[in-house]
Amino acid sequence: MDNTEDGKKNSSPFEGITLSDWGFLFVRLALGIVFFAHGAQKVLGWYGGHGIAATLTMFGHMGIPAPLAIIAMFTEFLGGLGLIFGVLTRLSALGIFIDMVVAVLKVHLKNGFFMNWASVPGKGEGYEYHILVMGICLLLLLAGPGRLAVFRKT
């Protein structure tokens, strides 16, 4: 650390940041961007989505009550933002983890493990993607956001 002329130490905003912290940032950004986009489809109708009303109808056809559907939509939307910025990371990861468990049990379990890579008509997606998401969520639940987060422990 270099000293300035008045004897004070120069402090870098990245002092003490490790490769693990950068790793947590990239994991949070990847998962956060994906879930923000999915949530924005459901909540705002962005990215080819249909917005709240149509999403509530879709969830209703799956037997999911409207209050739980709203929680799921905003969990993806706000949880994605939380992960991107490192704000309430553990809560965001927990919400997304639960969202994925419900998605597997309600939709994807019957389709088997693998995704429908060949886009076979009438065959849905399996749950392999959801296992990856749940693993990332468990990492963030246990370890937190890392030091490169808006709200971090120093």
C-alpha positions in Angstrom: 0.0 0.0 0.0 1.5 3.3 -1.0 1.5 6.3 1.4 0.5 9.7 0.3 2.5 12.9 1.0 0.5 13.5 4.2 1.2 10.0 5.6 -2.3 8.6 4.9 -2.6 5.3 3.2 -4.2 5.0 -0.2 -7.2 2.7 0.0 -8.3 0.7 -3.0 -12.0 -0.2 -3.2 -10.8 -3.7 -4.2 -8.5 -4.1 -1.2 -9.1 -7.6 0.3 -11.2 -8.8 -2.6 -10.3 -12.4 -3.5 -10.9 -14.5 -6.6 -13.7 -16.2 -4.6 -15.4 -12.8 -4.3 -15.2 -12.3 -8.1 -16.6 -15.8 -8.5 -19.6 -15.0 -6.2 -20.2 -11.8 -8.2 -20.2 -13.7 -11.5 -22.5 -16.4 -10.1 -24.9 -13.8 -8.7 -24.9 -11.8 -11.9 -25.6 -14.9 -14.1 -28.5 -16.1 -11.9 -29.8 -12.6 -11.2 -29.9 -11.7 -14.9 -31.8 -14.9 -15.8 -34.3 -14.5 -13.0 -34.8 -10.8 -13.5 -35.6 -11.4 -17.1 -38.0 -14.2 -16.3 -39.7 -12.1 -13.6 -39.9 -9.1 -16.0 -41.7 -11.3 -18.5 -44.3 -12.2 -15.9 -44.6 -8.9 -14.1 -44.0 -6.3 -16.8 -44.6 -8.2 -20.0 -41.1 -7.5 -21.2 -38.9 -9.9 -23.3 -41.9 -11.5 -25.0 -43.8 -12.1 -21.7 -47.5 -11.5 -21.2 -47.6 -9.6 -17.9 -49.3 -10.1 -14.6 -52.9 -10.9 -15.7 -51.9 -13.6 -18.3 -49.3 -15.1 -15.9 -51.9 -15.3 -13.1 -54.2 -17.2 -15.6 -51.4 -19.5 -16.5 -50.5 -20.3 -12.9 -54.2 -20.7 -12.2 -54.5 -23.4 -14.9 -51.6 -25.2 -13.1 -53.6 -25.1 -9.8 -51.4 -22.4 -8.2 -53.5 -19.9 -6.3 -53.2 -16.2 -7.2 -51.5 -15.1 -4.0 -48.8 -17.7 -4.5 -48.4 -16.9 -8.2 -47.9 -13.3 -7.3 -45.2 -14.3 -4.8 -43.5 -16.4 -7.4 -43.6 -13.6 -10.0 -42.1 -11.0 -7.7 -39.6 -13.5 -6.2 -38.2 -13.9 -9.7 -38.3 -10.2 -10.6 -37.1 -8.7 -7.3 -34.9 -11.7 -6.3 -33.1 -11.4 -9.6 -32.4 -7.7 -8.9 -31.3 -8.6 -5.4 -28.8 -11.1 -6.7 -27.5 -8.7 -9.3 -26.8 -6.0 -6.7 -26.0 -8.3 -3.8 -28.9 -7.0 -1.7 -30.7 -9.5 0.4 -28.8 -12.2 -1.4 -29.7 -15.0 0.9 -33.4 -14.2 0.9 -33.4 -13.9 -2.9 -31.6 -17.2 -3.2 -34.1 -18.9 -0.8 -37.0 -17.5 -2.8 -35.6 -18.7 -6.1 -34.8 -22.1 -4.6 -38.4 -22.5 -3.5 -39.6 -21.3 -6.9 -37.6 -24.0 -8.6 -38.8 -26.7 -6.2 -42.4 -25.8 -7.1 -41.6 -25.6 -10.8 -40.1 -29.1 -10.7 -42.9 -30.6 -8.7 -45.8 -28.9 -10.6 -44.4 -29.0 -14.2 -41.1 -30.6 -15.0 -40.8 -33.8 -12.9 -43.1 -35.7 -15.2 -40.9 -34.8 -18.2 -37.8 -36.6 -16.8 -34.4 -35.3 -16.1 -33.2 -33.9 -19.5 -34.3 -30.8 -21.2 -36.1 -31.1 -24.5 -33.0 -30.3 -26.7 -34.6 -31.6 -29.9 -37.7 -29.5 -29.3 -39.9 -32.6 -29.7 -43.5 -31.4 -30.0 -45.7 -32.3 -27.0 -42.7 -33.1 -24.8 -41.9 -30.7 -22.0 -38.6 -29.7 -20.4 -37.0 -31.9 -17.7 -35.6 -30.7 -14.5 -31.8 -30.6 -15.1 -31.7 -26.8 -15.3 -33.6 -26.5 -12.1 -31.1 -28.7 -10.3 -28.3 -26.3 -11.4 -30.3 -23.3 -10.2 -31.0 -24.9 -6.9 -27.3 -25.7 -6.5 -26.3 -22.1 -7.1 -29.0 -20.9 -4.7 -27.7 -23.3 -2.0 -24.2 -21.9 -2.5 -25.4 -18.3 -2.1 -27.6 -19.3 0.9 -24.6 -20.8 2.7 -21.8 -18.4 1.6 -23.7 -15.1 1.0 -23.0 -12.6 -1.7 -19.2 -12.2 -1.4 -17.5 -8.9 -0.9 -18.5 -7.4 -4.2 -22.1 -6.6 -3.2 -24.0 -3.4 -2.4 -24.6 -4.6 1.2 -21.7 -6.6 2.3 -20.0 -7.5 5.6 -16.4 -6.1 5.7 
